[in-house]
């Protein structure tokens, strides 16, 4: 008998209990049913997310890393701009707000008027 066979002979194998465990040779986490896996995974996620400073640091590092790629960031911005500009109501709303804000600045409006008169 080979050494591997001798080692395997001494190990006990647990058979699935029929309570949702996988019938494959998977052991541990992989052998658990999906609901049990979700419960365990959510505990890990909850534990990590309690440390807000740690999570913020991770996000910041990721953001810094991505933002160094100028072409990538430009492509993202362009896609966002194209998507927003397709919403005509939204664009009209932005234009109205900008127009209202500028028109309240009397000095700015008078400069614009003078420039228009000079042309």
C-alpha positions in Angstrom: 0.0 0.0 0.0 1.4 3.5 -0.9 1.9 6.2 1.6 -1.0 8.3 0.3 -3.3 5.3 0.5 -2.2 4.7 4.1 -2.8 8.3 5.0 -6.3 8.3 3.4 -7.2 5.1 5.1 -6.9 6.7 8.5 -9.2 9.7 7.6 -12.9 9.5 8.4 -15.2 10.7 5.7 -18.5 12.4 6.6 -21.4 11.6 4.3 -24.0 14.3 3.6 -26.7 14.3 6.1 -29.4 15.0 3.6 -30.1 18.5 5.0 -29.1 20.4 2.0 -25.4 19.6 1.9 -23.8 18.9 -1.4 -23.5 15.3 -2.4 -20.1 16.0 -4.1 -16.7 15.4 -2.4 -16.6 19.1 -1.4 -15.9 19.7 2.3 -16.2 22.7 4.6 -17.7 25.9 3.2 -18.1 24.5 -0.3 -20.2 21.6 1.0 -22.7 23.9 2.8 -26.0 24.8 1.3 -26.3 28.3 -0.2 -28.3 29.8 2.8 -25.6 28.7 5.3 -22.9 30.1 3.1 -24.8 33.4 2.9 -25.2 33.6 6.7 -21.5 33.0 7.3 -20.4 35.5 4.6 -22.7 38.2 5.9 -21.1 37.9 9.3 -17.7 38.5 7.8 -19.0 41.5 5.8 -20.6 43.0 8.8 -17.5 42.6 10.9 -15.3 44.3 8.3 -17.8 47.1 7.6 -17.9 48.1 11.3 -14.4 49.6 10.9 -15.4 52.8 9.0 -11.9 54.3 8.9 -10.5 51.1 7.5 -13.2 50.9 4.8 -12.7 54.6 3.9 -8.9 54.0 3.6 -9.5 51.1 1.2 -11.9 53.2 -0.9 -9.5 56.1 -1.0 -6.6 54.0 -2.1 -8.7 52.5 -4.9 -9.9 55.9 -6.0 -6.3 57.3 -6.0 -5.2 54.3 -8.1 -7.9 54.6 -10.7 -7.7 58.4 -10.9 -4.1 58.2 -12.0 -5.2 56.8 -15.3 -6.3 60.0 -17.0 -7.6 58.3 -20.2 -9.7 56.0 -18.2 -11.2 58.9 -16.1 -11.8 60.9 -19.3 -13.7 58.0 -20.8 -15.8 57.6 -17.7 -16.7 61.3 -17.7 -17.6 61.3 -21.3 -19.9 58.3 -20.9 -21.6 60.1 -17.9 -21.9 63.3 -19.8 -23.5 61.6 -22.8 -25.9 59.8 -20.6 -27.0 62.9 -18.7 -27.3 65.1 -21.8 -29.8 62.7 -23.2 -32.3 63.6 -20.5 -33.7 66.8 -22.0 -35.8 67.7 -18.9 -32.7 67.5 -16.6 -30.6 69.6 -18.9 -33.4 72.3 -19.1 -33.6 72.3 -15.3 -29.8 72.8 -15.0 -29.9 75.6 -17.6 -32.8 77.4 -15.7 -30.9 77.1 -12.4 -27.8 78.5 -14.0 -29.7 81.3 -15.6 -31.5 82.3 -12.4 -28.2 82.3 -10.4 -26.4 84.5 -13.0 -29.2 86.9 -13.5 -29.3 87.7 -9.8 -25.7 89.1 -10.1 -26.6 92.6 -11.4 -23.0 93.6 -11.9 -22.3 90.5 -14.0 -25.4 91.1 -16.1 -24.4 94.8 -16.7 -21.0 93.7 -17.9 -22.6 91.3 -20.3 -24.9 94.0 -21.6 -22.0 96.4 -22.1 -20.1 93.8 -24.1 -23.1 93.1 -26.2 -23.5 96.8 -26.9 -19.9 97.1 -28.0 -20.0 94.4 -30.6 
